[in-house]
Amino acid sequence: MHEMSLMEALVDLAEEEARKADARRIAVLRVALGALSHVDPHTLRFCFDAVVRGSMCEGAALDLADVPGAGWCLDCGKEVALAERFGACPECGRHRVQMTRGDDFRLIELEVA
């Protein structure tokens, strides 16, 4: 379950940023989560609940912003939606698609108190 280590690192980063702002607690963590990131949102929420106990994030909300998968087809020259990381181009059917969006897992914003 790699979501646990990802969430531990995210909470550490959030606390570090909150301390820089002289905040005492974190109310909301907004996270960009890409459809192609191989991170399960349900497992991530479970890990969040476990990791935040006793931290500045305890009681905080986790707001996950979905980032759809997209890529650039090298054969037909179009940006296309991707449902899987190494999927075929939905326009031409070829597998020469470079992913351009959707593998995100990053902290977007914090609301602190």
N, C-alpha and C positions, 0 to 999 in steps of 0.2 A: 504494500500500500504506500506508494510514493506520495500520495496526497498528504500524509502526516508530516513528512519532512518538508514538503513545500509550505504547508501551513505554519510550521514552526518558524521557518525562515521569514515568512510574511509577517507574522506577529512580531518577531524580533525587529524587523525593519520598521513596522508601524510604531512600535514603542520608541525606537531610536528617533524617529522623526517627531513624535509627540513630545519627547523630552527637549528637543531643540526648540520647540515652540512653548516651552514651560507649561505644558498641559499636564493635568493630573490624571485624566482618563480619556479614553477613546470611545466615542459614541457610535461611529459608523466607519467601516472599512469598505471602500468601493474597489472592486477588483475586476479587471478585464479578463475574461475567460474565453479563449478561442475554441471553436467547435472542433478544431484539429489538434488541440493541445494534449490529448490523451489524459485529461484530468476530468474525473467524474464529479459533477457538481454535488451530487447527494453525498458521496464519500467526503468531499471537501468540507461540506457543512458539518458532517459528523465530526471530522477532525478539528474543525474550528471550535466547536463546543467543548472538546476535550482540552485543546491547547490553551484556550483563553482563561481557564480557571486560575485565579490568583494573579492575573496579569492586569495591566492597564486596559486591556480589551474586554475584561469580564463585563458582561451585560451589553456589549456592543452588538450592533447589527452588522451582518455580512451581506453586502449588496453586490451580487454578481452581474456584471454587464456582459451579455453574450456578444461575441465577435464571430460573425459567420466566416466560413472558409471560402477563400477565393484564390485563383491562380491565373497565370498568364500562359496561354497556349502558344508554344513556339512554332506550331505548324499553321494554325489559322489566324494567329495574331490578335486574339481577343482575350479580354479578361472574362473569366468564367467562374461561376459558383462551383465550389468543391465540397462534396459531402464526405470525402475521405482523403487522407493525405496523399496517396499515390494513385488517385482515381484518374480515369480517362476524361478527356475533354468532352463535355456534353454536346459541343457543337460538331466536332469532326471525329470523335471517337478514338483519337490517338492518345498515347500516354506520355506525351512530351509537354507536360504542364509544370511550370515552376510555381510553387506556392508563394503567394504575395501577402496573404492575410489569413489569420485564423489559428495560429499556434501560440497566441498570447496567454500569458499568465503573469500579470503585473498589477501592482498597486497603482490605482488611478488617483485616489483622493482619500483623505482622512477628515472626519469631523471630530474635533476634540473639544473637551470641556475643561 
